[in-house]
Amino acid sequence: MPKFTWIFFIVWLTTGCLTASFARAQDANGRDDFSFFVGHMLPNQIEGVTEILPVFGGRYAFAGSFGALEVGGQNSHAQGVDFTTLTVDVRGEIPVAQGISGLIYAGPVLNYYSQKNTSNRLTEYGLEVGVGAMMLVSDTLWLRGDLKFMGGPGTSLYLLFGLAFRTSAGQ
């Protein structure tokens, strides 16, 4: 990956974190949350990654007046492939009904993976967009489901389900 790309990614990430911290300080009803998930990755046109892979991971969202800045990671070690993804997304949340919210998010991704039957690890970057839904279970516990599309390298479709823990001020 060219040095310029790394520099751009680091500057973008730093700027996003500072913006999120500033916006969060102004939001009296902070809604930070963290979640854990499991699901499946359906790869397409990724050389050496041809099978549906199980994935697991987690993410943390910093609330702000613009929505949330969500950072996360996911990993798969199956079918002879190691696939690790780090994400930074801007997430919007739309209340649908009492205790149910719709999600939409997008942002850059960094993939670090090895192809089937090799030990060489490749680093690729790309973009992702996703939609999801959260359903309130108790004061701070939510169920979350996501469907996201990632481009680079190749394309991938993810179907993810998990638990989210949110500060009580976020209801």
C-alpha positions in Angstrom: 0.0 0.0 0.0 1.5 3.4 -0.9 2.7 5.7 1.9 0.2 8.4 0.8 -2.7 6.0 1.5 -1.5 5.2 5.0 -1.0 8.9 5.8 -4.4 9.8 4.4 -6.0 7.0 6.5 -4.3 8.0 9.7 -5.2 11.7 9.2 -8.8 10.8 8.4 -9.0 8.5 11.5 -7.5 11.2 13.8 -9.7 13.9 12.5 -12.8 11.7 12.9 -11.9 10.8 16.5 -11.3 14.5 17.4 -14.6 15.5 15.8 -16.5 12.7 17.6 -14.9 13.7 20.9 -15.9 17.3 20.4 -19.5 16.5 19.4 -19.8 14.0 22.2 -18.8 16.6 24.8 -21.8 18.7 23.5 -24.2 15.8 23.7 -25.7 15.6 27.2 -27.6 12.4 26.3 -24.5 10.3 25.3 -25.4 7.0 23.7 -22.1 5.2 23.6 -22.4 1.5 23.0 -20.3 -1.5 22.4 -21.4 -4.7 20.7 -20.2 -8.2 20.0 -21.3 -10.2 16.9 -21.1 -13.4 15.0 -22.1 -14.0 11.4 -21.0 -14.9 7.9 -18.9 -13.3 5.2 -19.8 -14.1 1.6 -16.6 -13.2 -0.4 -16.7 -12.5 -4.2 -13.8 -11.9 -6.5 -11.2 -12.1 -3.7 -8.4 -14.3 -5.0 -7.7 -17.2 -2.7 -10.8 -16.6 -0.6 -13.7 -18.4 -2.2 -15.7 -20.1 0.6 -18.3 -18.6 2.9 -16.5 -17.7 6.1 -17.8 -17.5 9.7 -16.8 -14.2 11.4 -16.8 -12.8 14.9 -15.9 -9.4 16.2 -16.8 -6.3 18.1 -17.3 -2.6 17.8 -17.5 0.6 19.9 -19.6 3.6 19.0 -18.9 7.1 20.2 -22.1 9.2 20.3 -22.2 12.6 18.8 -24.7 15.2 17.5 -24.1 13.9 14.0 -24.9 10.3 14.9 -22.0 8.1 16.0 -18.4 7.3 15.1 -18.1 3.5 15.2 -14.8 1.6 15.3 -14.7 -2.1 15.0 -12.9 -5.2 14.1 -13.8 -8.7 12.9 -11.9 -11.9 12.3 -12.2 -15.2 10.6 -9.9 -18.2 10.7 -11.6 -20.9 8.6 -11.3 -22.8 5.3 -7.5 -22.2 5.3 -8.0 -18.4 5.3 -7.2 -15.8 7.9 -9.2 -12.6 7.4 -9.0 -9.6 9.7 -10.9 -6.4 9.1 -10.7 -3.1 10.9 -13.4 -0.5 10.3 -14.2 3.1 11.1 -17.8 4.2 10.2 -20.0 7.1 10.6 -23.4 5.7 11.8 -26.8 7.2 11.7 -29.7 5.9 13.8 -33.4 6.3 13.1 -35.9 5.5 15.8 -38.6 3.3 14.1 -40.8 2.6 17.2 -40.4 2.4 20.9 -37.3 0.2 21.5 -36.6 -0.3 17.8 -34.0 1.6 15.8 -32.8 1.4 12.2 -29.1 1.9 11.5 -27.2 3.1 8.4 -23.4 3.5 8.3 -20.4 3.8 5.9 -16.7 4.2 6.2 -13.2 2.9 5.2 -12.0 -0.6 6.0 -8.5 -2.1 6.4 -8.2 -5.8 5.5 -5.3 -7.9 6.6 -5.6 -11.5 5.3 -3.9 -14.6 3.9 -5.2 -16.5 1.0 -6.0 -20.2 1.1 -2.8 -22.4 1.2 -0.4 -19.5 1.7 1.2 -17.9 4.7 1.7 -14.5 3.0 -0.5 -11.8 4.5 -1.9 -9.1 2.3 -3.0 -5.6 3.3 -5.8 -4.1 1.3 -8.2 -1.2 2.0 -11.7 -0.5 0.8 -15.1 1.0 1.8 -18.2 -0.5 3.4 -21.8 0.5 3.6 -24.3 -1.2 5.9 -27.8 -1.2 7.3 -29.0 -2.7 10.5 -31.6 -2.7 13.2 -31.4 -2.7 17.0 -34.2 -3.9 19.4 -34.3 -3.1 23.1 -34.2 -6.1 25.4 -33.6 -4.4 28.8 -32.4 -1.0 30.1 -28.9 -1.3 28.5 -29.1 -4.5 26.4 -30.0 -4.5 22.7 -30.2 -7.1 20.0 -28.5 -6.0 16.8 -28.5 -7.3 13.3 -26.5 -6.0 10.3 -26.2 -6.5 6.6 -23.2 -4.8 5.1 -21.4 -4.7 1.8 -17.7 -4.2 1.5 -15.7 -3.3 -1.6 -12.0 -3.9 -1.7 -10.4 -6.3 -2.2 -13.1 -7.8 -4.4 -16.5 -7.5 -2.7 -18.1 -9.1 0.3 -21.5 -9.3 1.9 -21.7 -9.7 5.6 -24.7 -11.0 7.7 -24.1 -10.3 11.4 -26.1 -10.7 14.6 -25.1 -9.9 18.2 -25.6 -8.1 21.4 -25.1 -4.4 22.0 -24.7 -2.7 25.4 -25.6 0.9 25.5 -25.4 3.6 28.2 -28.7 4.0 29.9 -28.9 7.7 28.8 -29.3 6.5 25.2 -32.9 5.3 25.5 
